[in-house]
Amino acid sequence: MNGYGWDIALIAALIVLNALFAGTEIALVSLRQSQLRRLRRKDGSAAAARLVRLTDDPNRYLATIQIGITLAGFLASATAAVSLAEPLVPLLAFAGRAAAPLAVALVTALLTFVTLVVGELAPKRLAMQYPQRWSLIAATPLNALATLARPVVWSLGETTNLLVRLLGGDPKAGSQPPTPEELRDMVVSHRGLTPEQRTIISSALEIHERTLRVALVPRRAVFTLSSEVSAARARTELARAGHSRAPVVTAAGFEEVVGVVHIKDVTTSEDDTPVGDLARPATVFTEYMKVTEALRRFQADRQQFALVTDEHGSVEGIVTLEDLLAEIVGEIYDETVRDSQDVIPQPDGSWLAPGSFPVRGLPDLGIDPSDLGEAGPYTTVAGLVLHRLGRLPEPGSAVGVGRWAVEVTAVDKDVIEEVRIRPAAGGEPPDRKPSAGRRNGDATTG
């Protein structure tokens, strides 16, 4: 092999060395904390132990890698400029005195292209695909190099820390954990998850923002038992309604709640026992309580049913464990749920929906969330209509929601029972199949 052959071999080796350093840097940076925790717990190999030590001190491995990349690039450029440009000068004799500088420029351009592709881009792409495997392979040699270059690495690290402090940063700070919004975006874009998994994970990330005001069943829709009815009649009414428990109230209704009765209480007592004597004290939550806190309370108290009150202490409705779980996994239905609670598609491209349909379910009908504007003091479609209408509705009343119109089709005692959701003028009918209406709680009308 002639002199030029050795030079080319040296340059190729330096480019490969650059590729190894560049790929290792990306692999280590791409390692997730979950992967490192798994290595700490399950992988007892020496390479895994070295890798964990390296990642615990980013300055150490970053400085070592940067030294390697800088030296490899510098030596490759110097060798190419000195040795490989010379044989090109005669071929560029037509350029006169510019032949030598032109030869250096051509060799530099070619070397830059090869280095970028072979020494940077390709290894980084591979390292991003297999960060753990690459990191485990590179951990041992990189740890040895970091030990050999410790004085240089230390001086680089201290100088870097000083500069970071001068720029207002914290040298000891690591990468910021992802925000809930970023986690939600990661879930949505993750190809390995099914739509159901995405829905559950996204709901779990969003649930900390929700209060019971969103999840409760309004008092008007709650099934109740009079405190004066007998246990025998209560059994019949609970069975007919399809509920396992219900609030017990006096003639004043929700203004005077005696407690809550479970179906097992009325089945194990004398037939003529008044339900008021069997009622247990009710668990009470405020409508401003977070859904997550309510779940913790249910779990700690081993309860599944609670009354929800407003700021004045008046009962606004009820919430059950099933309602709270539905906030995470989606609506839960059984054979007792009325068909009238379903959203019914119409031939003209509109939907018939109950007034109790949750506003957060409107995107399932194809309504862009941006059409809803800023959130208002309501949680249902009926509340949305009342808020925008500003008066008591009547059949035929309608409000605009972006490219959509919500028209009142049925009213009972000033309460919106049903609405028609249709495209407004120039709007397009929805092309997505909606979820059925929300599942009423354990003691809803039914």
VEXBALO-731951 format. One record per residue (C-alpha): residue number from 1; residue in one letter; x, y, z. Coordinates in nm, 4 decimals. Last residue first. Layout:
BEGIN
 resi resn        X        Y        Z
  NUM    A        X        Y        Z
...
***
This chain:
BEGIN
 resi resn        X        Y        Z
  446    G  -8.3922   0.4934   3.4792
  445    T  -8.3578   0.7868   3.6914
  444    T  -8.0195   0.7992   3.8474
  443    A  -7.9119   0.6213   4.1648
  442    D  -7.5963   0.4409   4.0648
  441    G  -7.4914   0.7204   3.8346
  440    N  -7.6001   0.8008   3.4806
  439    R  -7.3815   0.6770   3.1982
  438    R  -7.2927   0.9551   2.9606
  437    G  -7.4454   0.9541   2.6134
  436    A  -7.3260   0.7084   2.3495
  435    S  -6.9905   0.7706   2.1896
  434    P  -7.0140   0.9289   1.8494
  433    K  -6.9467   0.7735   1.5083
  432    R  -6.7301   1.0143   1.3141
  431    D  -6.8134   1.1773   0.9803
  430    P  -6.9832   1.4863   1.1144
  429    P  -7.1939   1.6916   0.8734
  428    E  -7.0124   1.9830   0.7117
  427    G  -7.0944   2.3448   0.7843
  426    G  -7.1968   2.6019   0.5221
  425    A  -7.5007   2.7066   0.7231
  424    A  -7.4718   2.5425   1.0626
  423    P  -7.4082   2.1712   1.0890
  422    R  -7.6505   1.9982   1.3261
  421    I  -7.6787   1.9114   1.6940
  420    R  -8.0419   1.8515   1.7893
  419    V  -8.1222   1.8894   2.1556
  418    E  -8.3146   1.6956   2.4192
  417    E  -8.4396   1.7372   2.7768
  416    I  -8.3692   2.1060   2.8304
  415    V  -8.5185   2.1884   3.1711
  414    D  -8.7752   2.4700   3.1962
  413    K  -9.0374   2.2259   3.3257
  412    D  -8.9714   1.9787   3.0435
  411    V  -8.8139   2.1043   2.7210
  410    A  -8.7640   1.9109   2.3957
  409    T  -8.6069   2.0014   2.0603
  408    V  -8.3526   2.2687   2.1545
  407    E  -8.1216   2.3422   1.8612
  406    V  -7.7423   2.3316   1.8813
  405    A  -7.5880   2.4795   1.5671
  404    W  -7.2449   2.3944   1.4317
  403    R  -6.9590   2.5629   1.2451
  402    G  -6.8523   2.7373   1.5657
  401    V  -7.1135   2.6567   1.8283
  400    G  -7.4195   2.8591   1.7371
  399    V  -7.7286   2.8698   1.9551
  398    A  -8.0816   2.7467   1.8909
  397    S  -8.4333   2.7865   2.0313
  396    G  -8.6790   2.5649   1.8431
  395    P  -8.8406   2.4153   2.1515
  394    E  -8.8258   2.6738   2.4306
  393    P  -8.5326   2.7995   2.6299
  392    L  -8.5156   3.0084   2.9456
  391    R  -8.2904   3.3058   2.8823
  390    G  -7.9249   3.3957   2.8229
  389    L  -7.8978   3.1877   2.5058
  388    R  -7.5235   3.1334   2.5376
  387    H  -7.5270   3.0109   2.8965
  386    L  -7.8563   2.8247   2.8565
  385    V  -7.7297   2.6409   2.5470
  384    L  -7.3991   2.5447   2.7117
  383    G  -7.5796   2.4282   3.0261
  382    A  -7.8043   2.2032   2.8176
  381    V  -7.4962   2.0671   2.6390
  380    T  -7.3527   1.9718   2.9764
  379    T  -7.0604   2.0886   3.1926
  378    Y  -7.1375   2.4538   3.2548
  377    P  -6.9665   2.7641   3.3928
  376    G  -6.7824   2.8322   3.0656
  375    A  -6.4767   2.6884   2.8940
  374    E  -6.3268   2.9177   2.6311
  373    G  -6.4236   2.8594   2.2694
  372    L  -6.6364   2.5591   2.1785
  371    D  -6.5342   2.5738   1.8126
  370    S  -6.1716   2.5106   1.9161
  369    P  -6.2782   2.1672   2.0445
  368    D  -6.3671   2.0732   1.6833
  367    I  -6.7113   1.9163   1.6678
  366    G  -6.6930   1.5721   1.5060
  365    L  -6.9510   1.4062   1.7282
  364    D  -6.6795   1.2668   1.9557
  363    P  -6.5566   1.6271   1.9929
  362    L  -6.8895   1.6950   2.1718
  361    G  -6.8103   1.4571   2.4598
  360    R  -6.6412   1.7292   2.6672
  359    V  -6.9733   1.9149   2.6639
  358    P  -7.1366   1.6285   2.8508
  357    F  -7.4792   1.5055   2.7265
  356    S  -7.7343   1.6016   2.9922
  355    G  -7.9504   1.7769   2.7328
  354    P  -7.9967   1.4400   2.5673
  353    A  -7.8679   1.4101   2.2098
  352    L  -8.0256   1.3969   1.8643
  351    W  -7.7547   1.4176   1.6005
  350    S  -7.7495   1.5839   1.2584
  349    G  -7.6396   1.4424   0.9235
  348    D  -7.9808   1.4685   0.7533
  347    P  -8.0479   1.0971   0.8103
  346    Q  -8.0248   1.1415   1.1905
  345    P  -7.7669   0.9983   1.4308
  344    I  -7.8981   0.9153   1.7811
  343    V  -7.6907   0.9999   2.0873
  342    D  -7.7872   0.7493   2.3538
  341    Q  -7.9547   0.8442   2.6804
  340    S  -8.2943   0.7571   2.5330
  339    D  -8.1785   0.3951   2.5152
  338    R  -8.2027   0.3811   2.8920
  337    V  -7.9171   0.2292   3.0881
  336    T  -8.0291  -0.0788   3.2832
  335    E  -7.8570  -0.3294   3.0531
  334    D  -7.5142  -0.1972   3.1425
  333    Y  -7.2930   0.0878   3.0345
  332    I  -6.9599   0.2312   3.1376
  331    E  -6.8477   0.5568   2.9733
  330    G  -6.4783   0.6055   2.9226
  329    V  -6.1772   0.4509   3.0941
  328    I  -6.0647   0.7509   3.2979
  327    E  -6.3702   0.9696   3.3642
  326    A  -6.5756   0.6488   3.3600
  325    L  -6.3867   0.5448   3.6732
  324    L  -6.5286   0.8506   3.8476
  323    D  -6.8856   0.7744   3.7416
  322    E  -6.8488   0.4106   3.8489
  321    L  -6.7264   0.5181   4.1909
  320    T  -7.0475   0.7098   4.2265
  319    V  -7.1354   1.0782   4.2241
  318    I  -7.4532   1.2442   4.3389
  317    G  -7.6335   1.5693   4.2741
  316    E  -7.6226   1.9393   4.3539
  315    V  -7.7085   1.9046   4.7230
  314    S  -7.7177   2.2465   4.8860
  313    G  -7.4269   2.3298   5.1165
  312    H  -7.3940   2.6887   4.9964
  311    E  -7.0700   2.6241   4.8041
  310    D  -7.2329   2.3351   4.6191
  309    T  -7.2915   1.9820   4.7432
  308    V  -7.2173   1.6362   4.6016
  307    L  -7.3687   1.3313   4.7701
  306    A  -7.1491   1.0240   4.7714
  305    F  -7.1512   0.6605   4.6587
  304    Q  -6.8868   0.3904   4.6229
  303    Q  -6.7363   0.3751   4.9727
  302    R  -6.4396   0.1855   5.1133
  301    D  -6.3382   0.4908   5.3195
  300    A  -5.9792   0.4972   5.1865
  299    Q  -6.0735   0.3963   4.8323
  298    F  -6.3679   0.6344   4.8099
  297    R  -6.1535   0.9126   4.9538
  296    R  -5.8728   0.8442   4.7056
  295    L  -6.1198   0.8470   4.4149
  294    A  -6.2662   1.1737   4.5430
  293    E  -5.9166   1.3244   4.5556
  292    T  -5.8535   1.2211   4.1939
  291    V  -6.1857   1.3689   4.0823
  290    K  -6.0874   1.7003   4.2373
  289    M  -6.3278   1.8484   4.4923
  288    Y  -6.5068   2.1615   4.3710
  287    E  -6.8497   1.9940   4.3764
  286    T  -6.8069   1.9365   4.7488
  285    F  -6.8183   1.5796   4.8754
  284    V  -7.0590   1.4193   5.1230
  283    T  -7.0646   1.0553   5.2344
  282    A  -7.4164   0.9752   5.3492
  281    P  -7.5006   0.8471   5.6961
  280    R  -7.6770   0.5098   5.6697
  279    A  -8.0476   0.4723   5.6044
  278    L  -8.2295   0.1809   5.7667
  277    D  -8.4608   0.3812   5.9941
  276    G  -8.5548   0.6135   5.7066
  275    V  -8.6444   0.3080   5.5004
  274    P  -8.9375   0.2425   5.7319
  273    T  -8.9495  -0.1214   5.8519
  272    D  -9.2653  -0.2948   5.7275
  271    D  -9.0878  -0.5702   5.5361
  270    E  -8.8533  -0.6580   5.8214
  269    S  -8.4854  -0.6197   5.7355
  268    T  -8.2319  -0.8216   5.5355
  267    T  -8.3547  -0.7217   5.1893
  266    V  -8.3823  -0.3521   5.2763
  265    D  -8.0232  -0.3192   5.3959
  264    K  -7.8937  -0.5376   5.1108
  263    I  -8.0397  -0.2857   4.8652
  262    H  -7.8268  -0.0113   5.0127
  261    V  -7.9762   0.2962   5.1809
  260    V  -7.8240   0.6426   5.1871
  259    G  -7.8889   0.9191   5.4377
  258    V  -8.1691   1.1352   5.5762
  257    V  -8.1377   1.4044   5.3084
  256    E  -8.3355   1.7208   5.3819
  255    E  -8.3178   1.9858   5.1075
  254    F  -8.2820   1.6985   4.8645
  253    G  -8.6525   1.6252   4.8940
  252    A  -8.8539   1.8242   5.1453
  251    A  -9.0895   1.5281   5.1903
  250    T  -8.7984   1.3440   5.3480
  249    V  -8.5042   1.1947   5.1607
  248    V  -8.3242   0.8591   5.1348
  247    P  -8.0456   0.8556   4.8755
  246    A  -8.0241   0.5400   4.6644
  245    R  -7.8431   0.2075   4.6482
  244    S  -7.8239  -0.1014   4.4247
  243    H  -8.0077   0.0490   4.1301
  242    G  -8.2073  -0.1057   3.8463
  241    A  -8.5062   0.1276   3.8777
  240    R  -8.7506  -0.1619   3.9083
  239    A  -8.5248  -0.3426   4.1554
  238    L  -8.4837  -0.0300   4.3664
  237    E  -8.8587   0.0327   4.3608
  236    T  -8.9460  -0.3243   4.4626
  235    R  -8.6915  -0.3383   4.7421
  234    A  -8.8087   0.0024   4.8659
  233    R  -9.1667  -0.1257   4.8765
  232    A  -9.0647  -0.4122   5.1044
  231    A  -8.8450  -0.1877   5.3200
  230    S  -9.1393   0.0404   5.3825
  229    V  -9.1714   0.3945   5.2527
  228    E  -9.1456   0.6828   5.5033
  227    S  -8.7893   0.7970   5.4288
  226    S  -8.8868   0.8512   5.0671
  225    L  -8.6519   0.6895   4.8197
  224    T  -8.4520   0.8761   4.5566
  223    F  -8.3545   0.8333   4.1903
  222    V  -8.1234   1.1109   4.0722
  221    A  -8.1853   1.2896   3.7418
  220    R  -8.2996   1.6187   3.8973
  219    R  -8.0085   1.6005   4.1413
  218    P  -7.7525   1.6268   3.8624
  217    V  -7.5220   1.3226   3.8163
  216    L  -7.1713   1.4354   3.9054
  215    A  -6.8648   1.4023   3.6825
  214    V  -6.7986   1.7587   3.5678
  213    R  -6.8837   1.9273   3.8971
  212    L  -6.6778   1.6555   4.0619
  211    T  -6.3665   1.8418   3.9523
  210    R  -6.1341   1.7795   3.6600
  209    E  -5.7716   1.8948   3.6250
  208    H  -5.6178   1.5817   3.7798
  207    I  -5.8197   1.3785   3.5293
  206    E  -5.6205   1.4967   3.2279
  205    L  -5.3310   1.2523   3.2543
  204    A  -5.5611   0.9581   3.3344
  203    S  -5.7851   1.0616   3.0446
  202    S  -5.4886   1.0575   2.8063
  201    I  -5.3844   0.7125   2.9312
  200    I  -5.7360   0.5700   2.8931
  199    T  -5.7981   0.7231   2.5510
  198    R  -5.4575   0.6204   2.4160
  197    Q  -5.5134   0.2637   2.5364
  196    E  -5.8530   0.2522   2.3639
  195    P  -5.7044   0.3885   2.0407
  194    T  -5.4397   0.1121   2.0506
  193    L  -5.0846   0.1995   2.1489
  192    G  -4.7634   0.1107   1.9639
  191    R  -4.7800   0.4089   1.7298
  190    H  -4.7233   0.6700   2.0001
  189    S  -4.8369   1.0093   1.8646
  188    V  -5.1327   1.0498   2.1005
  187    V  -4.9341   0.9219   2.3990
  186    M  -4.6424   1.1567   2.3329
  185    D  -4.8826   1.4501   2.2953
  184    R  -5.0412   1.3619   2.6309
  183    L  -4.6966   1.3377   2.7909
  182    E  -4.6150   1.6830   2.6534
  181    E  -4.9388   1.8251   2.7963
  180    P  -4.8749   1.6553   3.1318
  179    T  -4.5304   1.8220   3.1376
  178    P  -4.2176   1.6241   3.0575
  177    P  -3.9477   1.6124   3.3247
  176    Q  -3.6826   1.8844   3.2906
  175    S  -3.3354   1.7627   3.2013
  174    G  -3.0832   1.7659   3.4815
  173    A  -2.9828   2.0521   3.7076
  172    K  -2.6415   2.0354   3.8708
  171    P  -2.4820   2.3047   3.6536
  170    D  -2.7719   2.5444   3.7259
  169    G  -2.8083   2.8192   3.4671
  168    G  -2.7681   3.1963   3.4844
  167    L  -2.5138   3.2394   3.2044
  166    L  -2.2322   3.2855   3.4555
  165    R  -2.3385   2.9625   3.6262
  164    V  -2.3241   2.7738   3.2944
  163    L  -1.9788   2.9195   3.2253
  162    L  -1.8492   2.8008   3.5617
  161    N  -1.9970   2.4546   3.5128
  160    T  -1.8320   2.4316   3.1702
  159    T  -1.4946   2.5270   3.3153
  158    E  -1.5356   2.2672   3.5890
  157    G  -1.6317   1.9981   3.3392
  156    L  -1.3507   2.0796   3.0967
  155    S  -1.0948   2.0724   3.3781
  154    W  -1.2302   1.7420   3.5087
  153    V  -1.2406   1.5828   3.1627
  152    V  -0.8798   1.6874   3.0983
  151    P  -0.7636   1.5425   3.4298
  150    R  -0.9829   1.2299   3.3873
  149    A  -0.8700   1.1436   3.0351
  148    L  -0.7650   0.7896   3.1233
  147    T  -1.0759   0.7348   3.3385
  146    A  -1.3082   0.8763   3.0720
  145    L  -1.1427   0.6532   2.8121
  144    A  -1.2021   0.3458   3.0306
  143    N  -1.5672   0.4419   3.0897
  142    L  -1.6129   0.4919   2.7158
  141    P  -1.4637   0.1496   2.6446
  140    T  -1.7006  -0.0196   2.8964
  139    A  -2.0197   0.1768   2.8218
  138    A  -2.0085   0.1499   2.4415
  137    I  -2.1780  -0.1896   2.4139
  136    L  -2.4362  -0.1069   2.6813
  135    S  -2.5057   0.2320   2.5218
  134    W  -2.5618   0.0841   2.1758
  133    R  -2.8094  -0.1742   2.3088
  132    Q  -2.9951   0.0845   2.5158
  131    P  -3.0134   0.3487   2.2438
  130    Y  -3.1282   0.1214   1.9574
  129    Q  -3.3309   0.3423   1.7210
  128    M  -3.1686   0.6693   1.8319
  127    A  -2.8262   0.5065   1.7999
  126    L  -2.9003   0.4036   1.4416
  125    R  -2.9998   0.7580   1.3442
  124    K  -2.6921   0.8955   1.5214
  123    P  -2.4666   0.6479   1.3414
  122    A  -2.6056   0.7525   0.9995
  121    L  -2.5982   1.1298   1.0610
  120    E  -2.2525   1.1768   1.2137
  119    G  -1.9469   0.9877   1.0881
  118    V  -2.0841   0.8246   0.7756
  117    V  -2.3078   1.1037   0.6435
  116    L  -2.1468   1.4128   0.7961
  115    T  -1.7949   1.2741   0.7696
  114    V  -1.8412   1.1765   0.4051
  113    F  -1.9749   1.5224   0.3152
  112    T  -1.7056   1.7050   0.5138
  111    L  -1.4308   1.4926   0.3568
  110    L  -1.5582   1.5742   0.0082
  109    A  -1.5769   1.9468   0.0853
  108    T  -1.2308   1.9440   0.2466
  107    V  -1.0802   1.7568  -0.0497
  106    L  -1.2348   2.0071  -0.2930
  105    A  -1.1216   2.3087  -0.0876
  104    V  -0.7664   2.1729  -0.0532
  103    A  -0.7492   2.1163  -0.4293
  102    L  -0.8801   2.4684  -0.4943
  101    P  -0.6164   2.6170  -0.2633
  100    A  -0.3453   2.4279  -0.4590
   99    A  -0.4805   2.5050  -0.8085
   98    A  -0.5409   2.8771  -0.7432
   97    R  -0.1966   2.9655  -0.8778
   96    G  -0.2986   2.8399  -1.2192
   95    A  -0.6533   2.7080  -1.2384
   94    F  -0.5693   2.5032  -1.5491
   93    A  -0.3253   2.3082  -1.3298
   92    L  -0.6175   2.1417  -1.1535
   91    L  -0.5151   1.7854  -1.2348
   90    P  -0.1602   1.8690  -1.1291
   89    V  -0.2909   1.9918  -0.7865
   88    L  -0.5043   1.6835  -0.7183
   87    P  -0.2118   1.4713  -0.6008
   86    E  -0.1378   1.7254  -0.3205
   85    A  -0.4895   1.7521  -0.1745
   84    L  -0.4774   1.4032  -0.0268
   83    S  -0.1772   1.4484   0.2008
   82    V  -0.1895   1.7844   0.3794
   81    A  -0.5596   1.8711   0.3673
   80    A  -0.6693   1.5113   0.4184
   79    T  -0.4408   1.4513   0.7152
   78    A  -0.5363   1.7809   0.8803
   77    S  -0.9084   1.7218   0.8310
   76    A  -0.8928   1.3673   0.9695
   75    L  -0.6808   1.4791   1.2653
   74    F  -0.9207   1.7614   1.3553
   73    G  -1.2330   1.5488   1.3189
   72    A  -1.0962   1.2651   1.5314
   71    L  -0.9618   1.5042   1.7961
   70    T  -1.2898   1.6955   1.8238
   69    I  -1.5058   1.3827   1.8308
   68    G  -1.2894   1.2175   2.0982
   67    I  -1.2750   1.5265   2.3189
   66    Q  -1.6515   1.5685   2.2813
   65    I  -1.7087   1.2086   2.3856
   64    T  -1.4966   1.2471   2.6985
   63    A  -1.6638   1.5774   2.7920
   62    L  -2.0111   1.4300   2.7446
   61    Y  -1.9208   1.1174   2.9448
   60    R  -1.7980   1.2978   3.2531
   59    N  -2.0334   1.5955   3.2434
   58    P  -2.3314   1.3575   3.2313
   57    D  -2.2450   1.2078   3.5740
   56    D  -2.5182   0.9608   3.6767
   55    T  -2.5353   0.8462   3.3148
   54    L  -2.1804   0.7128   3.3345
   53    R  -2.2407   0.5261   3.6598
   52    V  -2.5518   0.3601   3.5138
   51    L  -2.3562   0.2566   3.2050
   50    R  -2.0775   0.1100   3.4167
   49    A  -2.3277  -0.0999   3.6132
   48    A  -2.4953  -0.2138   3.2911
   47    A  -2.1596  -0.3152   3.1431
   46    A  -2.0741  -0.5099   3.4597
   45    S  -2.3919  -0.7130   3.4249
   44    G  -2.6583  -0.7200   3.6985
   43    D  -2.9491  -0.6191   3.4776
   42    K  -3.2800  -0.6292   3.6674
   41    R  -3.3121  -0.3385   3.9089
   40    R  -3.0540  -0.0839   3.7938
   39    L  -3.1155  -0.1666   3.4274
   38    R  -3.4905  -0.1173   3.4758
   37    R  -3.4284   0.2204   3.6385
   36    L  -3.2091   0.3193   3.3433
   35    Q  -3.4771   0.2176   3.0940
   34    S  -3.7443   0.4121   3.2865
   33    Q  -3.5169   0.7175   3.2919
   32    R  -3.5128   0.7124   2.9135
   31    L  -3.1898   0.6716   2.7193
   30    S  -3.1785   0.9164   2.4283
   29    V  -2.8856   1.1177   2.5715
   28    L  -2.6780   0.8022   2.6068
   27    A  -2.7590   0.6842   2.2542
   26    I  -2.6984   1.0305   2.1050
   25    E  -2.3508   1.0530   2.2596
   24    T  -2.2676   0.6946   2.1692
   23    G  -2.3599   0.7543   1.8054
   22    A  -2.1332   1.0587   1.7823
   21    F  -1.8421   0.8779   1.9514
   20    L  -1.8720   0.5707   1.7312
   19    A  -1.9130   0.7798   1.4159
   18    N  -1.6052   0.9892   1.4993
   17    L  -1.4060   0.6662   1.5383
   16    V  -1.5363   0.5526   1.1994
   15    I  -1.4280   0.8870   1.0506
   14    L  -1.0843   0.8494   1.2134
   13    A  -1.0465   0.4995   1.0714
   12    A  -1.1409   0.6230   0.7234
   11    I  -0.8861   0.9069   0.7514
   10    L  -0.6156   0.6606   0.8552
    9    A  -0.7026   0.4242   0.5688
    8    I  -0.6930   0.7139   0.3207
    7    D  -0.3530   0.8216   0.4521
    6    W  -0.2219   0.4660   0.4335
    5    G  -0.3379   0.4403   0.0734
    4    Y  -0.1761   0.7747  -0.0104
    3    G   0.1576   0.6477   0.1124
    2    N   0.1474   0.3366  -0.1034
    1    M   0.0000   0.0000   0.0000
***
